Amino acid sequence: MSTNIFGEKLLTCSTTPMTGFYRNGCCESAEDDLGMHTVCAVMSEEFLLFSKARGNDLITPRQEFGFPGLKQGDHWCLCVTRWIEAYRAGKAPRIILEATNESVLGYVSMEELIKYSHR
């Protein structure tokens, strides 16, 4: 069972759109997930434009991959390194803490994560 940053059961991030490295709605990760899609983030227009400018277009639908494209308000499992990059640039999206994988604590402090809580 995967756990969140509080050591509790990892909650679902989103099933509409379906997210997660394993496309099961959860920000689970294992050795085969090199990007560590572990941060459950609430998309903002500012972050989506930042990510696109950095070469990771999350806005444009990619039907060949079953990717609908994201919009403001969507929940999505982000790579922890992308979230940190956006954080350092002042563009980090809000986080759903209960759906963020505990492995993120190896990269970002609990205090910083709480500051970006969606609530």
ZIVEN-V415691 format. One record per residue. N is the residue number from 0. RES is the residue in one letter. PHI is phi in whole degrees, 0 to 359 (999 if undefined). PSI is psi in radians with two decimals (* if undefined). NEAR is the number of other C-alpha atoms within 10 Angstrom. Layout:
n: <N N>
res: <RES RES>
phi: <PHI PHI>
psi: <PSI PSI>
near: <NEAR NEAR>
This chain:
n: <0 1 2 3 4 5 6 7 8 9 10 11 12 13 14 15 16 17 18 19 20 21 22 23 24 25 26 27 28 29 30 31 32 33 34 35 36 37 38 39 40 41 42 43 44 45 46 47 48 49 50 51 52 53 54 55 56 57 58 59 60 61 62 63 64 65 66 67 68 69 70 71 72 73 74 75 76 77 78 79 80 81 82 83 84 85 86 87 88 89 90 91 92 93 94 95 96 97 98 99 100 101 102 103 104 105 106 107 108 109 110 111 112 113 114 115 116 117 118>
res: <M S T N I F G E K L L T C S T T P M T G F Y R N G C C E S A E D D L G M H T V C A V M S E E F L L F S K A R G N D L I T P R Q E F G F P G L K Q G D H W C L C V T R W I E A Y R A G K A P R I I L E A T N E S V L G Y V S M E E L I K Y S H R>
phi: <999 281 238 269 295 264 79 258 306 291 278 293 275 193 245 220 284 290 235 96 304 267 50 240 90 245 271 272 211 210 302 282 264 297 276 51 282 239 259 276 247 262 297 241 302 300 293 301 291 299 297 298 295 269 95 241 283 262 271 285 299 231 303 296 250 68 259 281 84 252 224 307 96 294 260 209 278 270 293 301 292 291 297 296 301 293 301 295 269 75 236 294 280 294 237 265 299 292 250 262 296 299 299 299 296 284 236 226 288 304 300 292 298 297 299 258 300 293 270>
psi: <2.26 2.58 2.75 -3.06 -0.23 0.04 0.23 3.00 2.31 2.11 2.81 2.36 -0.91 2.46 -0.14 1.61 2.74 2.21 -3.10 2.59 -0.64 0.10 0.88 0.13 -0.14 2.66 1.03 2.72 2.68 -3.06 -0.51 -0.16 1.43 -0.47 -0.18 1.24 1.32 -0.12 2.05 1.84 2.62 2.00 2.38 2.71 -0.72 -0.80 -0.77 -0.72 -0.68 -0.84 -0.74 -0.74 -0.43 0.12 0.11 1.50 1.84 0.01 -0.79 2.19 2.50 1.49 -0.58 -0.34 0.08 0.47 2.07 -0.18 2.54 2.73 2.93 2.34 -0.36 2.60 2.42 2.48 1.86 2.69 2.38 -0.65 -0.57 -0.71 -0.74 -0.74 -0.80 -0.67 -0.84 -0.47 0.02 0.43 0.23 2.39 2.84 2.76 2.50 1.79 -0.72 -0.28 0.15 2.25 2.46 -0.40 -0.37 -0.48 -0.28 -0.14 -0.53 2.41 2.69 -0.72 -0.76 -0.71 -0.75 -0.64 -0.47 0.27 2.43 -0.37 *>
near: <6 17 18 23 19 15 11 14 15 21 19 21 30 22 14 11 16 20 22 26 22 14 14 14 22 27 32 28 18 11 7 8 14 10 15 23 27 28 32 32 28 23 22 19 15 14 21 21 15 19 20 13 10 12 8 12 16 19 17 12 13 12 9 7 7 9 15 16 14 19 15 13 12 15 26 28 31 24 22 23 17 18 25 15 16 18 15 10 10 12 19 23 22 23 26 24 24 20 28 31 29 23 18 20 17 9 10 14 11 15 9 11 19 14 11 16 15 14 9>
